Amino acid sequence: MDDNYYMQMALEQARMAGERNEIPIGAVVVCKGRVIARAHNLTETLNDPTAHAEMQAITAATEYLGGKYLADCTLYVTVEPCPMCAAALSWAQIPRIVYGADDPRRGYSLFSPSLLHPRTKVTKGVLASECSTLMTDFFKARRK
């Protein structure tokens, strides 16, 4: 299994979000080669501005593991995390984040690249075109 494989799973979650009229962002947490959490945005469904895909994935993964740290995990997310999600991922001490599309307006790197845990490694641009197209198409459809 490689980064593209798991990002495809995150894209499936993003598509599910879009079908629910949620911003199409999906996330998957992998721990020691096993998928332990899948999530997508639920901010509209739950009327909760913190119900981002990453936050949902963190909650599901920590519940699965029975602890608050994701020390042996990788998060795959279709769009660059926002500052809120980056800070939460820092608290969870996740060692690796892989994301698809950059978020030039609200991504954590625009505001504070140091939000992540100092040991967290970031891989960006995995299936970036597919992730970006999903977002662009969603917002184009909403403007009609």
CNS distance restraints for C-alpha pairs under 8 A (distance, minus, plus):
assign (resid   1 and name CA) (resid   5 and name CA) 6.02 0.50 0.50
assign (resid   1 and name CA) (resid   6 and name CA) 7.50 0.50 0.50
assign (resid   1 and name CA) (resid  33 and name CA) 7.78 0.50 0.50
assign (resid   2 and name CA) (resid   6 and name CA) 6.74 0.50 0.50
assign (resid   3 and name CA) (resid   7 and name CA) 6.02 0.50 0.50
assign (resid   3 and name CA) (resid  76 and name CA) 7.98 0.50 0.50
assign (resid   3 and name CA) (resid  98 and name CA) 7.59 0.50 0.50
assign (resid   3 and name CA) (resid 126 and name CA) 7.05 0.50 0.50
assign (resid   4 and name CA) (resid   8 and name CA) 6.10 0.50 0.50
assign (resid   4 and name CA) (resid 126 and name CA) 6.46 0.50 0.50
assign (resid   4 and name CA) (resid 127 and name CA) 6.70 0.50 0.50
assign (resid   5 and name CA) (resid   9 and name CA) 6.79 0.50 0.50
assign (resid   6 and name CA) (resid  10 and name CA) 6.46 0.50 0.50
assign (resid   6 and name CA) (resid  28 and name CA) 7.13 0.50 0.50
assign (resid   6 and name CA) (resid  76 and name CA) 6.68 0.50 0.50
assign (resid   7 and name CA) (resid  11 and name CA) 6.11 0.50 0.50
assign (resid   7 and name CA) (resid  28 and name CA) 7.78 0.50 0.50
assign (resid   7 and name CA) (resid  76 and name CA) 5.90 0.50 0.50
assign (resid   7 and name CA) (resid  77 and name CA) 6.98 0.50 0.50
assign (resid   7 and name CA) (resid  78 and name CA) 6.97 0.50 0.50
assign (resid   7 and name CA) (resid  99 and name CA) 7.84 0.50 0.50
assign (resid   7 and name CA) (resid 100 and name CA) 7.58 0.50 0.50
assign (resid   7 and name CA) (resid 126 and name CA) 7.10 0.50 0.50
assign (resid   7 and name CA) (resid 127 and name CA) 7.08 0.50 0.50
assign (resid   8 and name CA) (resid  12 and name CA) 6.32 0.50 0.50
assign (resid   9 and name CA) (resid  13 and name CA) 6.53 0.50 0.50
assign (resid   9 and name CA) (resid  27 and name CA) 7.88 0.50 0.50
assign (resid   9 and name CA) (resid  28 and name CA) 6.87 0.50 0.50
assign (resid  10 and name CA) (resid  14 and name CA) 6.25 0.50 0.50
assign (resid  10 and name CA) (resid  25 and name CA) 7.84 0.50 0.50
assign (resid  10 and name CA) (resid  26 and name CA) 4.70 0.50 0.50
assign (resid  10 and name CA) (resid  27 and name CA) 4.72 0.50 0.50
assign (resid  10 and name CA) (resid  28 and name CA) 5.46 0.50 0.50
assign (resid  10 and name CA) (resid  38 and name CA) 7.38 0.50 0.50
assign (resid  10 and name CA) (resid  39 and name CA) 7.89 0.50 0.50
assign (resid  10 and name CA) (resid  76 and name CA) 6.45 0.50 0.50
assign (resid  10 and name CA) (resid  77 and name CA) 5.97 0.50 0.50
assign (resid  10 and name CA) (resid  78 and name CA) 6.20 0.50 0.50
assign (resid  11 and name CA) (resid  15 and name CA) 6.17 0.50 0.50
assign (resid  11 and name CA) (resid  25 and name CA) 7.50 0.50 0.50
assign (resid  11 and name CA) (resid  26 and name CA) 5.87 0.50 0.50
assign (resid  11 and name CA) (resid  27 and name CA) 7.81 0.50 0.50
assign (resid  11 and name CA) (resid  78 and name CA) 6.33 0.50 0.50
assign (resid  11 and name CA) (resid 131 and name CA) 6.92 0.50 0.50
assign (resid  12 and name CA) (resid  16 and name CA) 6.35 0.50 0.50
assign (resid  12 and name CA) (resid  26 and name CA) 7.17 0.50 0.50
assign (resid  13 and name CA) (resid  17 and name CA) 6.35 0.50 0.50
assign (resid  13 and name CA) (resid  24 and name CA) 7.89 0.50 0.50
assign (resid  13 and name CA) (resid  25 and name CA) 7.14 0.50 0.50
assign (resid  13 and name CA) (resid  26 and name CA) 4.52 0.50 0.50
assign (resid  13 and name CA) (resid  27 and name CA) 6.70 0.50 0.50
assign (resid  13 and name CA) (resid  38 and name CA) 7.07 0.50 0.50
assign (resid  13 and name CA) (resid  39 and name CA) 6.17 0.50 0.50
assign (resid  13 and name CA) (resid  40 and name CA) 5.41 0.50 0.50
assign (resid  14 and name CA) (resid  18 and name CA) 6.32 0.50 0.50
assign (resid  14 and name CA) (resid  23 and name CA) 7.86 0.50 0.50
assign (resid  14 and name CA) (resid  24 and name CA) 4.34 0.50 0.50
assign (resid  14 and name CA) (resid  25 and name CA) 4.32 0.50 0.50
assign (resid  14 and name CA) (resid  26 and name CA) 3.97 0.50 0.50
assign (resid  14 and name CA) (resid  27 and name CA) 7.59 0.50 0.50
assign (resid  14 and name CA) (resid  40 and name CA) 5.83 0.50 0.50
assign (resid  14 and name CA) (resid  41 and name CA) 7.65 0.50 0.50
assign (resid  14 and name CA) (resid  78 and name CA) 7.32 0.50 0.50
assign (resid  15 and name CA) (resid  19 and name CA) 6.25 0.50 0.50
assign (resid  15 and name CA) (resid  24 and name CA) 5.90 0.50 0.50
assign (resid  15 and name CA) (resid  25 and name CA) 7.72 0.50 0.50
assign (resid  15 and name CA) (resid  26 and name CA) 7.66 0.50 0.50
assign (resid  15 and name CA) (resid 134 and name CA) 7.76 0.50 0.50
assign (resid  16 and name CA) (resid  20 and name CA) 6.53 0.50 0.50
assign (resid  16 and name CA) (resid  24 and name CA) 7.41 0.50 0.50
assign (resid  16 and name CA) (resid  40 and name CA) 7.35 0.50 0.50
assign (resid  17 and name CA) (resid  21 and name CA) 6.45 0.50 0.50
assign (resid  17 and name CA) (resid  22 and name CA) 4.90 0.50 0.50
assign (resid  17 and name CA) (resid  23 and name CA) 6.34 0.50 0.50
assign (resid  17 and name CA) (resid  24 and name CA) 4.96 0.50 0.50
assign (resid  17 and name CA) (resid  25 and name CA) 6.74 0.50 0.50
assign (resid  17 and name CA) (resid  26 and name CA) 7.32 0.50 0.50
assign (resid  17 and name CA) (resid  40 and name CA) 5.70 0.50 0.50
assign (resid  17 and name CA) (resid  41 and name CA) 5.94 0.50 0.50
assign (resid  17 and name CA) (resid  42 and name CA) 7.33 0.50 0.50
assign (resid  18 and name CA) (resid  22 and name CA) 5.08 0.50 0.50
assign (resid  18 and name CA) (resid  23 and name CA) 5.86 0.50 0.50
assign (resid  18 and name CA) (resid  24 and name CA) 4.61 0.50 0.50
assign (resid  18 and name CA) (resid 138 and name CA) 7.07 0.50 0.50
assign (resid  21 and name CA) (resid  44 and name CA) 7.82 0.50 0.50
assign (resid  22 and name CA) (resid  41 and name CA) 6.12 0.50 0.50
assign (resid  22 and name CA) (resid  42 and name CA) 6.45 0.50 0.50
assign (resid  22 and name CA) (resid  43 and name CA) 7.07 0.50 0.50
assign (resid  22 and name CA) (resid  44 and name CA) 6.18 0.50 0.50
assign (resid  22 and name CA) (resid  45 and name CA) 7.69 0.50 0.50
assign (resid  23 and name CA) (resid  41 and name CA) 6.42 0.50 0.50
assign (resid  23 and name CA) (resid 135 and name CA) 7.43 0.50 0.50
assign (resid  23 and name CA) (resid 138 and name CA) 7.41 0.50 0.50
assign (resid  24 and name CA) (resid  40 and name CA) 7.36 0.50 0.50
assign (resid  24 and name CA) (resid  41 and name CA) 6.86 0.50 0.50
assign (resid  24 and name CA) (resid 134 and name CA) 6.90 0.50 0.50
assign (resid  24 and name CA) (resid 135 and name CA) 6.22 0.50 0.50
assign (resid  24 and name CA) (resid 138 and name CA) 7.29 0.50 0.50
assign (resid  25 and name CA) (resid  40 and name CA) 5.71 0.50 0.50
assign (resid  25 and name CA) (resid  41 and name CA) 5.87 0.50 0.50
assign (resid  25 and name CA) (resid  52 and name CA) 7.98 0.50 0.50
assign (resid  25 and name CA) (resid  53 and name CA) 6.21 0.50 0.50
assign (resid  25 and name CA) (resid  77 and name CA) 7.17 0.50 0.50
assign (resid  25 and name CA) (resid  78 and name CA) 5.72 0.50 0.50
assign (resid  25 and name CA) (resid  79 and name CA) 6.45 0.50 0.50
assign (resid  25 and name CA) (resid 135 and name CA) 7.90 0.50 0.50
assign (resid  26 and name CA) (resid  38 and name CA) 7.69 0.50 0.50
assign (resid  26 and name CA) (resid  39 and name CA) 5.83 0.50 0.50
assign (resid  26 and name CA) (resid  40 and name CA) 4.23 0.50 0.50
assign (resid  26 and name CA) (resid  41 and name CA) 6.69 0.50 0.50
assign (resid  26 and name CA) (resid  53 and name CA) 5.54 0.50 0.50
assign (resid  26 and name CA) (resid  54 and name CA) 7.74 0.50 0.50
assign (resid  26 and name CA) (resid  77 and name CA) 5.72 0.50 0.50
assign (resid  26 and name CA) (resid  78 and name CA) 5.72 0.50 0.50
assign (resid  27 and name CA) (resid  38 and name CA) 5.84 0.50 0.50
assign (resid  27 and name CA) (resid  39 and name CA) 5.24 0.50 0.50
assign (resid  27 and name CA) (resid  40 and name CA) 6.00 0.50 0.50
assign (resid  27 and name CA) (resid  53 and name CA) 5.63 0.50 0.50
assign (resid  27 and name CA) (resid  54 and name CA) 5.94 0.50 0.50
assign (resid  27 and name CA) (resid  57 and name CA) 6.36 0.50 0.50
assign (resid  27 and name CA) (resid  75 and name CA) 6.89 0.50 0.50
assign (resid  27 and name CA) (resid  76 and name CA) 5.43 0.50 0.50
assign (resid  27 and name CA) (resid  77 and name CA) 4.27 0.50 0.50
assign (resid  27 and name CA) (resid  78 and name CA) 6.63 0.50 0.50
assign (resid  28 and name CA) (resid  35 and name CA) 6.96 0.50 0.50
assign (resid  28 and name CA) (resid  36 and name CA) 7.72 0.50 0.50
assign (resid  28 and name CA) (resid  37 and name CA) 5.55 0.50 0.50
assign (resid  28 and name CA) (resid  38 and name CA) 4.50 0.50 0.50
assign (resid  28 and name CA) (resid  39 and name CA) 6.40 0.50 0.50
assign (resid  28 and name CA) (resid  57 and name CA) 6.58 0.50 0.50
assign (resid  28 and name CA) (resid  75 and name CA) 5.84 0.50 0.50
assign (resid  28 and name CA) (resid  76 and name CA) 5.13 0.50 0.50
assign (resid  28 and name CA) (resid  77 and name CA) 6.55 0.50 0.50
assign (resid  29 and name CA) (resid  35 and name CA) 5.85 0.50 0.50
assign (resid  29 and name CA) (resid  36 and name CA) 5.78 0.50 0.50
assign (resid  29 and name CA) (resid  37 and name CA) 5.04 0.50 0.50
assign (resid  29 and name CA) (resid  38 and name CA) 6.58 0.50 0.50
assign (resid  29 and name CA) (resid  57 and name CA) 6.61 0.50 0.50
assign (resid  29 and name CA) (resid  58 and name CA) 7.80 0.50 0.50
assign (resid  29 and name CA) (resid  61 and name CA) 6.73 0.50 0.50
assign (resid  29 and name CA) (resid  73 and name CA) 6.52 0.50 0.50
assign (resid  29 and name CA) (resid  74 and name CA) 5.67 0.50 0.50
assign (resid  29 and name CA) (resid  75 and name CA) 4.58 0.50 0.50
assign (resid  29 and name CA) (resid  76 and name CA) 6.26 0.50 0.50
assign (resid  30 and name CA) (resid  34 and name CA) 5.27 0.50 0.50
assign (resid  30 and name CA) (resid  35 and name CA) 4.35 0.50 0.50
assign (resid  30 and name CA) (resid  36 and name CA) 5.78 0.50 0.50
assign (resid  30 and name CA) (resid  37 and name CA) 7.23 0.50 0.50
assign (resid  30 and name CA) (resid  73 and name CA) 5.42 0.50 0.50
assign (resid  30 and name CA) (resid  74 and name CA) 5.25 0.50 0.50
assign (resid  30 and name CA) (resid  75 and name CA) 6.52 0.50 0.50
assign (resid  30 and name CA) (resid  76 and name CA) 7.92 0.50 0.50
assign (resid  31 and name CA) (resid  35 and name CA) 6.35 0.50 0.50
assign (resid  31 and name CA) (resid  36 and name CA) 6.54 0.50 0.50
assign (resid  31 and name CA) (resid  72 and name CA) 5.69 0.50 0.50
assign (resid  31 and name CA) (resid  73 and name CA) 4.28 0.50 0.50
assign (resid  31 and name CA) (resid  74 and name CA) 6.51 0.50 0.50
assign (resid  32 and name CA) (resid  72 and name CA) 6.52 0.50 0.50
assign (resid  32 and name CA) (resid  73 and name CA) 6.77 0.50 0.50
assign (resid  36 and name CA) (resid  60 and name CA) 7.73 0.50 0.50
assign (resid  36 and name CA) (resid  61 and name CA) 5.81 0.50 0.50
assign (resid  36 and name CA) (resid  64 and name CA) 6.80 0.50 0.50
assign (resid  37 and name CA) (resid  57 and name CA) 5.62 0.50 0.50
assign (resid  37 and name CA) (resid  58 and name CA) 7.84 0.50 0.50
assign (resid  37 and name CA) (resid  60 and name CA) 5.57 0.50 0.50
assign (resid  37 and name CA) (resid  61 and name CA) 5.19 0.50 0.50
assign (resid  37 and name CA) (resid  64 and name CA) 7.89 0.50 0.50
assign (resid  38 and name CA) (resid  57 and name CA) 5.95 0.50 0.50
assign (resid  38 and name CA) (resid  60 and name CA) 7.73 0.50 0.50
assign (resid  39 and name CA) (resid  53 and name CA) 5.37 0.50 0.50
assign (resid  39 and name CA) (resid  54 and name CA) 7.31 0.50 0.50
assign (resid  39 and name CA) (resid  56 and name CA) 5.79 0.50 0.50
assign (resid  39 and name CA) (resid  57 and name CA) 5.20 0.50 0.50
assign (resid  40 and name CA) (resid  52 and name CA) 6.91 0.50 0.50
assign (resid  40 and name CA) (resid  53 and name CA) 4.11 0.50 0.50
assign (resid  40 and name CA) (resid  54 and name CA) 7.56 0.50 0.50
assign (resid  40 and name CA) (resid  56 and name CA) 7.10 0.50 0.50
assign (resid  40 and name CA) (resid  57 and name CA) 7.79 0.50 0.50
assign (resid  41 and name CA) (resid  51 and name CA) 6.12 0.50 0.50
assign (resid  41 and name CA) (resid  52 and name CA) 4.64 0.50 0.50
assign (resid  41 and name CA) (resid  53 and name CA) 4.31 0.50 0.50
assign (resid  41 and name CA) (resid  56 and name CA) 7.64 0.50 0.50
assign (resid  42 and name CA) (resid  46 and name CA) 5.88 0.50 0.50
assign (resid  42 and name CA) (resid  47 and name CA) 7.90 0.50 0.50
assign (resid  42 and name CA) (resid  48 and name CA) 7.55 0.50 0.50
assign (resid  42 and name CA) (resid  51 and name CA) 5.27 0.50 0.50
assign (resid  42 and name CA) (resid  52 and name CA) 6.33 0.50 0.50
assign (resid  42 and name CA) (resid  53 and name CA) 7.15 0.50 0.50
assign (resid  43 and name CA) (resid  47 and name CA) 5.41 0.50 0.50
assign (resid  43 and name CA) (resid  48 and name CA) 4.82 0.50 0.50
assign (resid  43 and name CA) (resid  49 and name CA) 5.27 0.50 0.50
assign (resid  43 and name CA) (resid  50 and name CA) 6.76 0.50 0.50
assign (resid  43 and name CA) (resid  51 and name CA) 4.82 0.50 0.50
assign (resid  43 and name CA) (resid  52 and name CA) 6.40 0.50 0.50
assign (resid  44 and name CA) (resid  48 and name CA) 6.85 0.50 0.50
assign (resid  44 and name CA) (resid  49 and name CA) 7.98 0.50 0.50
assign (resid  46 and name CA) (resid  51 and name CA) 7.31 0.50 0.50
assign (resid  50 and name CA) (resid  55 and name CA) 7.10 0.50 0.50
assign (resid  51 and name CA) (resid  55 and name CA) 6.08 0.50 0.50
assign (resid  51 and name CA) (resid  56 and name CA) 6.21 0.50 0.50
assign (resid  52 and name CA) (resid  56 and name CA) 6.28 0.50 0.50
assign (resid  52 and name CA) (resid  85 and name CA) 7.67 0.50 0.50
assign (resid  53 and name CA) (resid  57 and name CA) 6.09 0.50 0.50
assign (resid  53 and name CA) (resid  77 and name CA) 7.85 0.50 0.50
assign (resid  54 and name CA) (resid  58 and name CA) 6.06 0.50 0.50
assign (resid  54 and name CA) (resid  77 and name CA) 7.17 0.50 0.50
assign (resid  54 and name CA) (resid  81 and name CA) 7.43 0.50 0.50
assign (resid  54 and name CA) (resid  85 and name CA) 6.21 0.50 0.50
assign (resid  55 and name CA) (resid  59 and name CA) 6.25 0.50 0.50
assign (resid  55 and name CA) (resid  85 and name CA) 6.34 0.50 0.50
assign (resid  55 and name CA) (resid  88 and name CA) 7.43 0.50 0.50
assign (resid  56 and name CA) (resid  60 and name CA) 6.24 0.50 0.50
assign (resid  57 and name CA) (resid  61 and name CA) 5.95 0.50 0.50
assign (resid  58 and name CA) (resid  62 and name CA) 6.01 0.50 0.50
assign (resid  58 and name CA) (resid  89 and name CA) 7.58 0.50 0.50
assign (resid  58 and name CA) (resid  92 and name CA) 7.76 0.50 0.50
assign (resid  59 and name CA) (resid  63 and name CA) 6.07 0.50 0.50
assign (resid  60 and name CA) (resid  64 and name CA) 6.13 0.50 0.50
assign (resid  61 and name CA) (resid  65 and name CA) 6.17 0.50 0.50
assign (resid  61 and name CA) (resid  70 and name CA) 7.54 0.50 0.50
assign (resid  62 and name CA) (resid  66 and name CA) 5.72 0.50 0.50
assign (resid  62 and name CA) (resid  67 and name CA) 5.34 0.50 0.50
assign (resid  62 and name CA) (resid  68 and name CA) 5.36 0.50 0.50
assign (resid  62 and name CA) (resid  69 and name CA) 6.74 0.50 0.50
assign (resid  62 and name CA) (resid  70 and name CA) 6.84 0.50 0.50
assign (resid  63 and name CA) (resid  67 and name CA) 6.75 0.50 0.50
assign (resid  63 and name CA) (resid  68 and name CA) 8.00 0.50 0.50
assign (resid  68 and name CA) (resid  92 and name CA) 6.08 0.50 0.50
assign (resid  69 and name CA) (resid  91 and name CA) 7.66 0.50 0.50
assign (resid  69 and name CA) (resid  92 and name CA) 4.56 0.50 0.50
assign (resid  69 and name CA) (resid  93 and name CA) 5.81 0.50 0.50
assign (resid  69 and name CA) (resid  94 and name CA) 7.13 0.50 0.50
assign (resid  70 and name CA) (resid  92 and name CA) 5.55 0.50 0.50
assign (resid  70 and name CA) (resid  93 and name CA) 5.94 0.50 0.50
assign (resid  70 and name CA) (resid  94 and name CA) 4.98 0.50 0.50
assign (resid  70 and name CA) (resid  95 and name CA) 7.71 0.50 0.50
assign (resid  71 and name CA) (resid  92 and name CA) 7.57 0.50 0.50
assign (resid  71 and name CA) (resid  93 and name CA) 5.84 0.50 0.50
assign (resid  71 and name CA) (resid  94 and name CA) 5.28 0.50 0.50
assign (resid  71 and name CA) (resid  95 and name CA) 6.13 0.50 0.50
assign (resid  72 and name CA) (resid  94 and name CA) 7.23 0.50 0.50
assign (resid  72 and name CA) (resid  95 and name CA) 6.99 0.50 0.50
assign (resid  73 and name CA) (resid  94 and name CA) 6.11 0.50 0.50
assign (resid  73 and name CA) (resid  95 and name CA) 6.66 0.50 0.50
assign (resid  73 and name CA) (resid  96 and name CA) 6.95 0.50 0.50
assign (resid  74 and name CA) (resid  94 and name CA) 6.71 0.50 0.50
assign (resid  74 and name CA) (resid  95 and name CA) 6.70 0.50 0.50
assign (resid  74 and name CA) (resid  96 and name CA) 4.85 0.50 0.50
assign (resid  74 and name CA) (resid  97 and name CA) 5.64 0.50 0.50
assign (resid  74 and name CA) (resid  98 and name CA) 7.28 0.50 0.50
assign (resid  75 and name CA) (resid  94 and name CA) 7.68 0.50 0.50
assign (resid  75 and name CA) (resid  96 and name CA) 6.52 0.50 0.50
assign (resid  75 and name CA) (resid  97 and name CA) 4.84 0.50 0.50
assign (resid  75 and name CA) (resid  98 and name CA) 6.07 0.50 0.50
assign (resid  76 and name CA) (resid  97 and name CA) 6.14 0.50 0.50
assign (resid  76 and name CA) (resid  98 and name CA) 4.79 0.50 0.50
assign (resid  76 and name CA) (resid  99 and name CA) 5.73 0.50 0.50
assign (resid  77 and name CA) (resid  81 and name CA) 7.69 0.50 0.50
assign (resid  77 and name CA) (resid  97 and name CA) 7.78 0.50 0.50
assign (resid  77 and name CA) (resid  98 and name CA) 6.37 0.50 0.50
assign (resid  77 and name CA) (resid  99 and name CA) 4.81 0.50 0.50
assign (resid  77 and name CA) (resid 100 and name CA) 6.64 0.50 0.50
assign (resid  78 and name CA) (resid  99 and name CA) 5.34 0.50 0.50
assign (resid  78 and name CA) (resid 100 and name CA) 4.67 0.50 0.50
assign (resid  78 and name CA) (resid 101 and name CA) 6.21 0.50 0.50
assign (resid  78 and name CA) (resid 128 and name CA) 7.81 0.50 0.50
assign (resid  78 and name CA) (resid 131 and name CA) 5.50 0.50 0.50
assign (resid  79 and name CA) (resid  99 and name CA) 5.68 0.50 0.50
assign (resid  79 and name CA) (resid 100 and name CA) 5.38 0.50 0.50
assign (resid  79 and name CA) (resid 101 and name CA) 4.70 0.50 0.50
assign (resid  79 and name CA) (resid 102 and name CA) 6.00 0.50 0.50
assign (resid  79 and name CA) (resid 103 and name CA) 6.47 0.50 0.50
assign (resid  79 and name CA) (resid 131 and name CA) 6.87 0.50 0.50
assign (resid  79 and name CA) (resid 132 and name CA) 7.74 0.50 0.50
assign (resid  80 and name CA) (resid  99 and name CA) 5.66 0.50 0.50
assign (resid  80 and name CA) (resid 100 and name CA) 6.92 0.50 0.50
assign (resid  80 and name CA) (resid 101 and name CA) 6.13 0.50 0.50
assign (resid  80 and name CA) (resid 102 and name CA) 5.16 0.50 0.50
assign (resid  80 and name CA) (resid 103 and name CA) 5.51 0.50 0.50
assign (resid  80 and name CA) (resid 107 and name CA) 5.52 0.50 0.50
assign (resid  80 and name CA) (resid 108 and name CA) 7.25 0.50 0.50
assign (resid  80 and name CA) (resid 124 and name CA) 7.95 0.50 0.50
assign (resid  81 and name CA) (resid  85 and name CA) 5.65 0.50 0.50
assign (resid  81 and name CA) (resid  86 and name CA) 5.79 0.50 0.50
assign (resid  81 and name CA) (resid 103 and name CA) 7.84 0.50 0.50
assign (resid  81 and name CA) (resid 107 and name CA) 5.62 0.50 0.50
assign (resid  81 and name CA) (resid 108 and name CA) 6.00 0.50 0.50
assign (resid  82 and name CA) (resid  86 and name CA) 6.07 0.50 0.50
assign (resid  82 and name CA) (resid 106 and name CA) 5.70 0.50 0.50
assign (resid  82 and name CA) (resid 107 and name CA) 4.52 0.50 0.50
assign (resid  82 and name CA) (resid 108 and name CA) 4.70 0.50 0.50
assign (resid  83 and name CA) (resid  87 and name CA) 6.06 0.50 0.50
assign (resid  83 and name CA) (resid 106 and name CA) 7.66 0.50 0.50
assign (resid  83 and name CA) (resid 107 and name CA) 6.58 0.50 0.50
assign (resid  83 and name CA) (resid 108 and name CA) 4.34 0.50 0.50
assign (resid  83 and name CA) (resid 109 and name CA) 8.00 0.50 0.50
assign (resid  83 and name CA) (resid 111 and name CA) 7.16 0.50 0.50
assign (resid  83 and name CA) (resid 112 and name CA) 7.32 0.50 0.50
assign (resid  83 and name CA) (resid 115 and name CA) 7.11 0.50 0.50
assign (resid  84 and name CA) (resid  88 and name CA) 6.34 0.50 0.50
assign (resid  84 and name CA) (resid 108 and name CA) 7.99 0.50 0.50
assign (resid  85 and name CA) (resid  89 and name CA) 6.07 0.50 0.50
assign (resid  86 and name CA) (resid  90 and name CA) 6.17 0.50 0.50
assign (resid  86 and name CA) (resid 108 and name CA) 6.41 0.50 0.50
assign (resid  86 and name CA) (resid 115 and name CA) 6.05 0.50 0.50
assign (resid  86 and name CA) (resid 116 and name CA) 5.70 0.50 0.50
assign (resid  87 and name CA) (resid  91 and name CA) 6.36 0.50 0.50
assign (resid  87 and name CA) (resid 115 and name CA) 5.50 0.50 0.50
assign (resid  87 and name CA) (resid 116 and name CA) 6.10 0.50 0.50
assign (resid  88 and name CA) (resid  92 and name CA) 6.24 0.50 0.50
assign (resid  89 and name CA) (resid  93 and name CA) 6.20 0.50 0.50
assign (resid  89 and name CA) (resid  94 and name CA) 5.96 0.50 0.50
assign (resid  89 and name CA) (resid 116 and name CA) 6.77 0.50 0.50
assign (resid  89 and name CA) (resid 117 and name CA) 7.65 0.50 0.50
assign (resid  90 and name CA) (resid  94 and name CA) 6.52 0.50 0.50
assign (resid  90 and name CA) (resid 115 and name CA) 6.87 0.50 0.50
assign (resid  90 and name CA) (resid 116 and name CA) 4.71 0.50 0.50
assign (resid  90 and name CA) (resid 117 and name CA) 4.48 0.50 0.50
assign (resid  90 and name CA) (resid 120 and name CA) 7.94 0.50 0.50
assign (resid  91 and name CA) (resid 117 and name CA) 7.40 0.50 0.50
assign (resid  93 and name CA) (resid 117 and name CA) 6.10 0.50 0.50
assign (resid  93 and name CA) (resid 120 and name CA) 7.53 0.50 0.50
assign (resid  94 and name CA) (resid 117 and name CA) 7.55 0.50 0.50
assign (resid  94 and name CA) (resid 120 and name CA) 6.37 0.50 0.50
assign (resid  95 and name CA) (resid 117 and name CA) 7.81 0.50 0.50
assign (resid  95 and name CA) (resid 119 and name CA) 6.18 0.50 0.50
assign (resid  95 and name CA) (resid 120 and name CA) 4.28 0.50 0.50
assign (resid  95 and name CA) (resid 121 and name CA) 6.12 0.50 0.50
assign (resid  96 and name CA) (resid 120 and name CA) 5.20 0.50 0.50
assign (resid  96 and name CA) (resid 121 and name CA) 4.75 0.50 0.50
assign (resid  96 and name CA) (resid 122 and name CA) 5.81 0.50 0.50
assign (resid  96 and name CA) (resid 123 and name CA) 7.77 0.50 0.50
assign (resid  97 and name CA) (resid 120 and name CA) 7.21 0.50 0.50
assign (resid  97 and name CA) (resid 121 and name CA) 6.38 0.50 0.50
assign (resid  97 and name CA) (resid 122 and name CA) 4.90 0.50 0.50
assign (resid  97 and name CA) (resid 123 and name CA) 6.32 0.50 0.50
assign (resid  98 and name CA) (resid 122 and name CA) 5.82 0.50 0.50
assign (resid  98 and name CA) (resid 123 and name CA) 4.68 0.50 0.50
assign (resid  98 and name CA) (resid 124 and name CA) 5.71 0.50 0.50
assign (resid  98 and name CA) (resid 126 and name CA) 7.20 0.50 0.50
assign (resid  99 and name CA) (resid 122 and name CA) 7.87 0.50 0.50
assign (resid  99 and name CA) (resid 123 and name CA) 6.48 0.50 0.50
assign (resid  99 and name CA) (resid 124 and name CA) 4.92 0.50 0.50
assign (resid  99 and name CA) (resid 125 and name CA) 6.27 0.50 0.50
assign (resid  99 and name CA) (resid 126 and name CA) 6.19 0.50 0.50
assign (resid  99 and name CA) (resid 128 and name CA) 7.92 0.50 0.50
assign (resid 100 and name CA) (resid 124 and name CA) 5.80 0.50 0.50
assign (resid 100 and name CA) (resid 125 and name CA) 4.58 0.50 0.50
assign (resid 100 and name CA) (resid 126 and name CA) 4.61 0.50 0.50
assign (resid 100 and name CA) (resid 127 and name CA) 5.48 0.50 0.50
assign (resid 100 and name CA) (resid 128 and name CA) 4.28 0.50 0.50
assign (resid 100 and name CA) (resid 129 and name CA) 7.79 0.50 0.50
assign (resid 100 and name CA) (resid 131 and name CA) 5.75 0.50 0.50
assign (resid 100 and name CA) (resid 132 and name CA) 7.60 0.50 0.50
assign (resid 101 and name CA) (resid 124 and name CA) 7.39 0.50 0.50
assign (resid 101 and name CA) (resid 125 and name CA) 5.88 0.50 0.50
assign (resid 101 and name CA) (resid 126 and name CA) 7.69 0.50 0.50
assign (resid 101 and name CA) (resid 127 and name CA) 7.74 0.50 0.50
assign (resid 101 and name CA) (resid 128 and name CA) 4.59 0.50 0.50
assign (resid 101 and name CA) (resid 129 and name CA) 7.17 0.50 0.50
assign (resid 101 and name CA) (resid 131 and name CA) 5.61 0.50 0.50
assign (resid 101 and name CA) (resid 132 and name CA) 5.32 0.50 0.50
assign (resid 102 and name CA) (resid 107 and name CA) 7.00 0.50 0.50
assign (resid 102 and name CA) (resid 124 and name CA) 7.67 0.50 0.50
assign (resid 102 and name CA) (resid 125 and name CA) 7.41 0.50 0.50
assign (resid 102 and name CA) (resid 128 and name CA) 7.81 0.50 0.50
assign (resid 102 and name CA) (resid 132 and name CA) 7.99 0.50 0.50
assign (resid 103 and name CA) (resid 107 and name CA) 4.64 0.50 0.50
assign (resid 104 and name CA) (resid 110 and name CA) 6.82 0.50 0.50
assign (resid 105 and name CA) (resid 110 and name CA) 7.45 0.50 0.50
assign (resid 106 and name CA) (resid 110 and name CA) 7.03 0.50 0.50
assign (resid 106 and name CA) (resid 111 and name CA) 7.84 0.50 0.50
assign (resid 107 and name CA) (resid 111 and name CA) 7.19 0.50 0.50
assign (resid 108 and name CA) (resid 112 and name CA) 5.69 0.50 0.50
assign (resid 108 and name CA) (resid 113 and name CA) 6.04 0.50 0.50
assign (resid 108 and name CA) (resid 115 and name CA) 7.36 0.50 0.50
assign (resid 109 and name CA) (resid 113 and name CA) 4.23 0.50 0.50
assign (resid 109 and name CA) (resid 114 and name CA) 7.94 0.50 0.50
assign (resid 114 and name CA) (resid 118 and name CA) 7.45 0.50 0.50
assign (resid 116 and name CA) (resid 120 and name CA) 6.45 0.50 0.50
assign (resid 124 and name CA) (resid 128 and name CA) 7.98 0.50 0.50
assign (resid 127 and name CA) (resid 131 and name CA) 6.30 0.50 0.50
assign (resid 128 and name CA) (resid 132 and name CA) 5.89 0.50 0.50
assign (resid 129 and name CA) (resid 133 and name CA) 5.98 0.50 0.50
assign (resid 130 and name CA) (resid 134 and name CA) 6.23 0.50 0.50
assign (resid 131 and name CA) (resid 135 and name CA) 6.65 0.50 0.50
assign (resid 132 and name CA) (resid 136 and name CA) 6.15 0.50 0.50
assign (resid 133 and name CA) (resid 137 and name CA) 5.89 0.50 0.50
assign (resid 134 and name CA) (resid 138 and name CA) 6.18 0.50 0.50
assign (resid 135 and name CA) (resid 139 and name CA) 6.37 0.50 0.50
assign (resid 136 and name CA) (resid 140 and name CA) 6.10 0.50 0.50
assign (resid 137 and name CA) (resid 141 and name CA) 6.16 0.50 0.50
assign (resid 138 and name CA) (resid 142 and name CA) 6.47 0.50 0.50
assign (resid 139 and name CA) (resid 143 and name CA) 6.37 0.50 0.50
assign (resid 140 and name CA) (resid 144 and name CA) 6.79 0.50 0.50
